[in-house]
Amino acid sequence: MLDEKNLQIGLYKQKDSLKDEKITNLNVIIDKKDQQFTLEREKSNSLLKELKVQKFKTAVYKAGSGIALIMTVLFLVK
C-alpha cells in the first residue's frame, strides 16, 4: 500500500514536472513570436518610409520632366 502511494506521488511529481516544462516551452514560443511581430512591424515601418521617399522622388522627376519639356518648347519657339 505504501509503495503504491509512493509510486503515485512519484508519478504526480513527474506529471507536474512535465507540465512545468511544457509551460516553459510555451513561454519561449510566445517570446519568439513577440520578437517576430516586433521585427515585422519594424520592417513594415521601414518599407513605408522607403515608399514615401520613392513617391517623392517620382513626383520630383515628373515635375522636372514637365519643366524641361516646357523650357525646350520655349527655346525652340524663340
VOZA-855106 format. One record per atom (N, C-alpha, C, O, CB): residue in three letters; atom name; x, y, z. Coordinates in Angstrom, 2 decimals. Glycine has a CB too. Layout:
! VOZA-855106
- residu/atome/c1/c2/c3
- ALA/CA/X/Y/Z
...
***
This chain:
! VOZA-855106
- residu/atome/c1/c2/c3
- MET/N/0.81/-1.19/0.00
- MET/CA/0.00/0.00/0.00
- MET/C/0.86/1.26/0.00
- MET/O/0.60/2.19/-0.76
- MET/CB/-0.93/-0.01/1.19
- LEU/N/1.87/1.29/0.83
- LEU/CA/2.77/2.44/0.92
- LEU/C/3.57/2.60/-0.36
- LEU/O/3.81/3.72/-0.81
- LEU/CB/3.72/2.29/2.11
- ASP/N/3.97/1.47/-0.96
- ASP/CA/4.70/1.53/-2.22
- ASP/C/3.83/2.11/-3.33
- ASP/O/4.31/2.87/-4.18
- ASP/CB/5.19/0.14/-2.62
- GLU/N/2.56/1.76/-3.32
- GLU/CA/1.64/2.29/-4.34
- GLU/C/1.47/3.80/-4.17
- GLU/O/1.44/4.54/-5.15
- GLU/CB/0.26/1.59/-4.25
- LYS/N/1.37/4.24/-2.93
- LYS/CA/1.25/5.68/-2.66
- LYS/C/2.51/6.42/-3.11
- LYS/O/2.43/7.48/-3.72
- LYS/CB/0.99/5.93/-1.17
- ASN/N/3.66/5.84/-2.80
- ASN/CA/4.93/6.46/-3.21
- ASN/C/5.05/6.49/-4.75
- ASN/O/5.54/7.46/-5.32
- ASN/CB/6.13/5.68/-2.60
- LEU/N/4.58/5.43/-5.38
- LEU/CA/4.60/5.38/-6.84
- LEU/C/3.68/6.45/-7.41
- LEU/O/4.04/7.14/-8.36
- LEU/CB/4.18/3.99/-7.34
- GLN/N/2.49/6.59/-6.82
- GLN/CA/1.55/7.62/-7.27
- GLN/C/2.14/9.02/-7.07
- GLN/O/2.03/9.88/-7.94
- GLN/CB/0.21/7.50/-6.51
- ILE/N/2.75/9.23/-5.92
- ILE/CA/3.38/10.53/-5.64
- ILE/C/4.47/10.80/-6.66
- ILE/O/4.58/11.92/-7.17
- ILE/CB/3.97/10.57/-4.21
- GLY/N/5.27/9.79/-6.97
- GLY/CA/6.33/9.94/-7.98
- GLY/C/5.76/10.29/-9.35
- GLY/O/6.28/11.14/-10.06
- GLY/CB/7.17/8.66/-8.07
- LEU/N/4.67/9.60/-9.69
- LEU/CA/4.03/9.88/-10.99
- LEU/C/3.45/11.29/-11.02
- LEU/O/3.55/11.97/-12.04
- LEU/CB/2.91/8.85/-11.26
- TYR/N/2.84/11.73/-9.92
- TYR/CA/2.31/13.09/-9.86
- TYR/C/3.42/14.13/-9.98
- TYR/O/3.26/15.15/-10.65
- TYR/CB/1.54/13.31/-8.55
- LYS/N/4.54/13.85/-9.33
- LYS/CA/5.67/14.77/-9.42
- LYS/C/6.21/14.83/-10.85
- LYS/O/6.54/15.89/-11.37
- LYS/CB/6.80/14.35/-8.44
- GLN/N/6.28/13.67/-11.48
- GLN/CA/6.74/13.60/-12.86
- GLN/C/5.78/14.34/-13.79
- GLN/O/6.20/15.08/-14.68
- GLN/CB/6.89/12.12/-13.32
- LYS/N/4.49/14.15/-13.56
- LYS/CA/3.48/14.83/-14.36
- LYS/C/3.57/16.34/-14.14
- LYS/O/3.48/17.11/-15.10
- LYS/CB/2.07/14.32/-14.00
- ASP/N/3.74/16.76/-12.91
- ASP/CA/3.88/18.18/-12.58
- ASP/C/5.11/18.77/-13.25
- ASP/O/5.08/19.89/-13.76
- ASP/CB/3.95/18.38/-11.06
- SER/N/6.20/18.01/-13.23
- SER/CA/7.44/18.46/-13.85
- SER/C/7.26/18.62/-15.36
- SER/O/7.76/19.59/-15.95
- SER/CB/8.57/17.47/-13.56
- LEU/N/6.56/17.69/-15.98
- LEU/CA/6.31/17.77/-17.42
- LEU/C/5.44/18.98/-17.77
- LEU/O/5.66/19.64/-18.78
- LEU/CB/5.64/16.48/-17.92
- LYS/N/4.46/19.26/-16.92
- LYS/CA/3.61/20.43/-17.15
- LYS/C/4.42/21.72/-17.01
- LYS/O/4.25/22.65/-17.80
- LYS/CB/2.42/20.43/-16.15
- ASP/N/5.29/21.77/-16.02
- ASP/CA/6.15/22.95/-15.87
- ASP/C/7.05/23.14/-17.08
- ASP/O/7.26/24.26/-17.55
- ASP/CB/7.01/22.83/-14.60
- GLU/N/7.58/22.03/-17.59
- GLU/CA/8.43/22.09/-18.78
- GLU/C/7.63/22.57/-20.00
- GLU/O/8.11/23.37/-20.80
- GLU/CB/9.06/20.70/-19.08
- LYS/N/6.41/22.08/-20.10
- LYS/CA/5.55/22.49/-21.22
- LYS/C/5.23/23.98/-21.13
- LYS/O/5.27/24.68/-22.14
- LYS/CB/4.24/21.66/-21.23
- ILE/N/4.93/24.47/-19.93
- ILE/CA/4.66/25.90/-19.73
- ILE/C/5.88/26.73/-20.10
- ILE/O/5.76/27.77/-20.74
- ILE/CB/4.24/26.18/-18.26
- THR/N/7.05/26.27/-19.69
- THR/CA/8.28/26.98/-20.04
- THR/C/8.47/27.03/-21.55
- THR/O/8.83/28.07/-22.10
- THR/CB/9.49/26.31/-19.37
- ASN/N/8.24/25.91/-22.22
- ASN/CA/8.37/25.87/-23.69
- ASN/C/7.37/26.81/-24.36
- ASN/O/7.70/27.50/-25.32
- ASN/CB/8.17/24.43/-24.20
- LEU/N/6.15/26.83/-23.86
- LEU/CA/5.13/27.72/-24.42
- LEU/C/5.51/29.19/-24.21
- LEU/O/5.28/30.02/-25.09
- LEU/CB/3.76/27.43/-23.80
- ASN/N/6.08/29.50/-23.06
- ASN/CA/6.53/30.87/-22.81
- ASN/C/7.65/31.27/-23.77
- ASN/O/7.71/32.41/-24.22
- ASN/CB/7.00/31.02/-21.36
- VAL/N/8.53/30.34/-24.05
- VAL/CA/9.61/30.60/-25.01
- VAL/C/9.02/30.86/-26.39
- VAL/O/9.45/31.78/-27.10
- VAL/CB/10.60/29.42/-25.06
- ILE/N/8.04/30.06/-26.78
- ILE/CA/7.39/30.24/-28.08
- ILE/C/6.71/31.60/-28.15
- ILE/O/6.82/32.30/-29.16
- ILE/CB/6.36/29.11/-28.34
- ILE/N/6.02/31.99/-27.08
- ILE/CA/5.35/33.29/-27.05
- ILE/C/6.37/34.41/-27.18
- ILE/O/6.15/35.38/-27.92
- ILE/CB/4.54/33.46/-25.75
- ASP/N/7.49/34.30/-26.48
- ASP/CA/8.54/35.32/-26.57
- ASP/C/9.09/35.43/-27.99
- ASP/O/9.31/36.53/-28.49
- ASP/CB/9.68/35.01/-25.59
- LYS/N/9.31/34.29/-28.63
- LYS/CA/9.82/34.29/-30.01
- LYS/C/8.82/34.93/-30.96
- LYS/O/9.20/35.70/-31.84
- LYS/CB/10.14/32.86/-30.47
- LYS/N/7.55/34.63/-30.78
- LYS/CA/6.50/35.21/-31.63
- LYS/C/6.43/36.72/-31.42
- LYS/O/6.25/37.48/-32.38
- LYS/CB/5.12/34.56/-31.33
- ASP/N/6.57/37.16/-30.18
- ASP/CA/6.58/38.60/-29.90
- ASP/C/7.76/39.28/-30.61
- ASP/O/7.61/40.36/-31.16
- ASP/CB/6.65/38.85/-28.38
- GLN/N/8.92/38.62/-30.58
- GLN/CA/10.09/39.17/-31.27
- GLN/C/9.85/39.24/-32.77
- GLN/O/10.20/40.23/-33.41
- GLN/CB/11.34/38.33/-30.97
- GLN/N/9.25/38.20/-33.32
- GLN/CA/8.96/38.19/-34.76
- GLN/C/7.97/39.29/-35.11
- GLN/O/8.13/39.97/-36.13
- GLN/CB/8.39/36.81/-35.18
- PHE/N/6.96/39.48/-34.28
- PHE/CA/5.97/40.52/-34.53
- PHE/C/6.61/41.90/-34.51
- PHE/O/6.32/42.73/-35.36
- PHE/CB/4.84/40.44/-33.49
- THR/N/7.48/42.13/-33.54
- THR/CA/8.18/43.41/-33.45
- THR/C/9.05/43.63/-34.67
- THR/O/9.09/44.73/-35.22
- THR/CB/9.03/43.47/-32.17
- LEU/N/9.75/42.60/-35.09
- LEU/CA/10.61/42.71/-36.27
- LEU/C/9.80/43.01/-37.52
- LEU/O/10.19/43.85/-38.33
- LEU/CB/11.41/41.42/-36.46
- GLU/N/8.67/42.32/-37.67
- GLU/CA/7.81/42.56/-38.83
- GLU/C/7.25/43.99/-38.82
- GLU/O/7.14/44.62/-39.87
- GLU/CB/6.65/41.55/-38.86
- ARG/N/6.91/44.49/-37.65
- ARG/CA/6.42/45.86/-37.54
- ARG/C/7.51/46.85/-37.96
- ARG/O/7.25/47.81/-38.68
- ARG/CB/5.94/46.16/-36.10
- GLU/N/8.73/46.61/-37.51
- GLU/CA/9.85/47.48/-37.87
- GLU/C/10.10/47.43/-39.38
- GLU/O/10.34/48.47/-40.01
- GLU/CB/11.13/47.07/-37.10
- LYS/N/10.05/46.24/-39.96
- LYS/CA/10.23/46.11/-41.41
- LYS/C/9.13/46.84/-42.17
- LYS/O/9.39/47.50/-43.17
- LYS/CB/10.26/44.62/-41.82
- SER/N/7.91/46.73/-41.68
- SER/CA/6.79/47.40/-42.33
- SER/C/6.96/48.91/-42.28
- SER/O/6.74/49.60/-43.28
- SER/CB/5.46/47.00/-41.66
- ASN/N/7.35/49.44/-41.12
- ASN/CA/7.57/50.88/-41.00
- ASN/C/8.70/51.34/-41.91
- ASN/O/8.62/52.41/-42.51
- ASN/CB/7.88/51.24/-39.55
- SER/N/9.74/50.54/-41.99
- SER/CA/10.88/50.88/-42.86
- SER/C/10.44/50.92/-44.32
- SER/O/10.82/51.82/-45.07
- SER/CB/12.02/49.87/-42.67
- LEU/N/9.66/49.93/-44.73
- LEU/CA/9.18/49.89/-46.12
- LEU/C/8.26/51.06/-46.43
- LEU/O/8.30/51.61/-47.53
- LEU/CB/8.46/48.58/-46.39
- LEU/N/7.43/51.46/-45.46
- LEU/CA/6.55/52.61/-45.67
- LEU/C/7.36/53.90/-45.86
- LEU/O/7.04/54.73/-46.71
- LEU/CB/5.60/52.78/-44.48
- LYS/N/8.42/54.05/-45.07
- LYS/CA/9.29/55.22/-45.21
- LYS/C/9.95/55.22/-46.59
- LYS/O/10.00/56.26/-47.25
- LYS/CB/10.36/55.25/-44.10
- GLU/N/10.46/54.07/-47.00
- GLU/CA/11.10/53.98/-48.31
- GLU/C/10.10/54.28/-49.43
- GLU/O/10.45/54.93/-50.42
- GLU/CB/11.70/52.58/-48.52
- LEU/N/8.87/53.83/-49.27
- LEU/CA/7.84/54.09/-50.28
- LEU/C/7.53/55.58/-50.37
- LEU/O/7.38/56.11/-51.47
- LEU/CB/6.56/53.30/-49.95
- LYS/N/7.45/56.25/-49.24
- LYS/CA/7.21/57.70/-49.25
- LYS/C/8.34/58.43/-49.95
- LYS/O/8.10/59.35/-50.74
- LYS/CB/7.05/58.22/-47.81
- VAL/N/9.59/58.03/-49.68
- VAL/CA/10.74/58.67/-50.32
- VAL/C/10.68/58.43/-51.83
- VAL/O/10.94/59.34/-52.61
- VAL/CB/12.07/58.12/-49.74
- GLN/N/10.35/57.22/-52.22
- GLN/CA/10.29/56.89/-53.64
- GLN/C/9.17/57.67/-54.34
- GLN/O/9.35/58.13/-55.46
- GLN/CB/10.08/55.39/-53.84
- LYS/N/8.02/57.81/-53.68
- LYS/CA/6.93/58.59/-54.25
- LYS/C/7.35/60.05/-54.43
- LYS/O/7.02/60.67/-55.44
- LYS/CB/5.67/58.50/-53.37
- PHE/N/8.07/60.59/-53.46
- PHE/CA/8.55/61.97/-53.55
- PHE/C/9.51/62.11/-54.72
- PHE/O/9.42/63.06/-55.49
- PHE/CB/9.22/62.40/-52.24
- LYS/N/10.43/61.17/-54.84
- LYS/CA/11.40/61.22/-55.95
- LYS/C/10.69/61.15/-57.30
- LYS/O/11.06/61.85/-58.24
- LYS/CB/12.42/60.07/-55.83
- THR/N/9.68/60.30/-57.38
- THR/CA/8.92/60.17/-58.62
- THR/C/8.19/61.48/-58.95
- THR/O/8.17/61.92/-60.10
- THR/CB/7.90/59.01/-58.52
- ALA/N/7.60/62.10/-57.93
- ALA/CA/6.91/63.37/-58.15
- ALA/C/7.88/64.44/-58.60
- ALA/O/7.56/65.22/-59.50
- ALA/CB/6.19/63.81/-56.86
- VAL/N/9.05/64.50/-58.00
- VAL/CA/10.06/65.49/-58.40
- VAL/C/10.52/65.22/-59.82
- VAL/O/10.69/66.15/-60.61
- VAL/CB/11.28/65.46/-57.43
- TYR/N/10.72/63.97/-60.17
- TYR/CA/11.14/63.61/-61.52
- TYR/C/10.08/64.03/-62.54
- TYR/O/10.41/64.58/-63.59
- TYR/CB/11.41/62.10/-61.63
- LYS/N/8.80/63.75/-62.23
- LYS/CA/7.73/64.14/-63.15
- LYS/C/7.67/65.65/-63.32
- LYS/O/7.52/66.15/-64.43
- LYS/CB/6.38/63.61/-62.66
- ALA/N/7.78/66.37/-62.21
- ALA/CA/7.74/67.83/-62.28
- ALA/C/8.94/68.35/-63.08
- ALA/O/8.80/69.25/-63.91
- ALA/CB/7.73/68.45/-60.86
- GLY/N/10.10/67.79/-62.82
- GLY/CA/11.31/68.21/-63.54
- GLY/C/11.19/67.92/-65.03
- GLY/O/11.62/68.72/-65.86
- GLY/CB/12.53/67.51/-62.98
- SER/N/10.62/66.77/-65.36
- SER/CA/10.45/66.42/-66.77
- SER/C/9.48/67.39/-67.45
- SER/O/9.71/67.81/-68.59
- SER/CB/9.93/64.98/-66.91
- GLY/N/8.41/67.75/-66.76
- GLY/CA/7.45/68.71/-67.31
- GLY/C/8.08/70.07/-67.53
- GLY/O/7.88/70.70/-68.57
- GLY/CB/6.24/68.83/-66.40
- ILE/N/8.84/70.53/-66.57
- ILE/CA/9.54/71.82/-66.69
- ILE/C/10.53/71.78/-67.83
- ILE/O/10.62/72.73/-68.61
- ILE/CB/10.25/72.19/-65.38
- ALA/N/11.27/70.69/-67.94
- ALA/CA/12.25/70.56/-69.02
- ALA/C/11.56/70.58/-70.38
- ALA/O/12.06/71.19/-71.32
- ALA/CB/13.05/69.26/-68.86
- LEU/N/10.43/69.93/-70.49
- LEU/CA/9.68/69.92/-71.75
- LEU/C/9.21/71.33/-72.10
- LEU/O/9.33/71.75/-73.25
- LEU/CB/8.47/68.96/-71.65
- ILE/N/8.68/72.03/-71.13
- ILE/CA/8.21/73.41/-71.37
- ILE/C/9.38/74.30/-71.78
- ILE/O/9.24/75.10/-72.71
- ILE/CB/7.52/73.97/-70.11
- MET/N/10.50/74.19/-71.11
- MET/CA/11.67/75.01/-71.42
- MET/C/12.18/74.71/-72.83
- MET/O/12.56/75.61/-73.57
- MET/CB/12.80/74.78/-70.39
- THR/N/12.18/73.43/-73.20
- THR/CA/12.62/73.04/-74.54
- THR/C/11.71/73.65/-75.59
- THR/O/12.18/74.18/-76.60
- THR/CB/12.66/71.51/-74.67
- VAL/N/10.40/73.57/-75.36
- VAL/CA/9.45/74.14/-76.32
- VAL/C/9.65/75.65/-76.42
- VAL/O/9.64/76.19/-77.52
- VAL/CB/8.00/73.82/-75.91
- LEU/N/9.84/76.32/-75.30
- LEU/CA/10.06/77.78/-75.31
- LEU/C/11.33/78.14/-76.07
- LEU/O/11.33/79.10/-76.84
- LEU/CB/10.15/78.32/-73.86
- PHE/N/12.39/77.39/-75.87
- PHE/CA/13.63/77.68/-76.59
- PHE/C/13.50/77.42/-78.09
- PHE/O/14.09/78.13/-78.91
- PHE/CB/14.77/76.84/-76.01
- LEU/N/12.74/76.39/-78.44
- LEU/CA/12.54/76.08/-79.84
- LEU/C/11.66/77.12/-80.53
- LEU/O/11.84/77.40/-81.72
- LEU/CB/11.93/74.69/-79.99
- VAL/N/10.73/77.70/-79.81
- VAL/CA/9.81/78.70/-80.37
- VAL/C/10.57/80.00/-80.65
- VAL/O/10.27/80.69/-81.62
- VAL/CB/8.63/78.95/-79.40
- LYS/N/11.52/80.33/-79.82
- LYS/CA/12.26/81.60/-80.00
- LYS/C/13.03/81.59/-81.25
- LYS/O/13.71/82.57/-81.56
- LYS/CB/13.18/81.87/-78.84
***
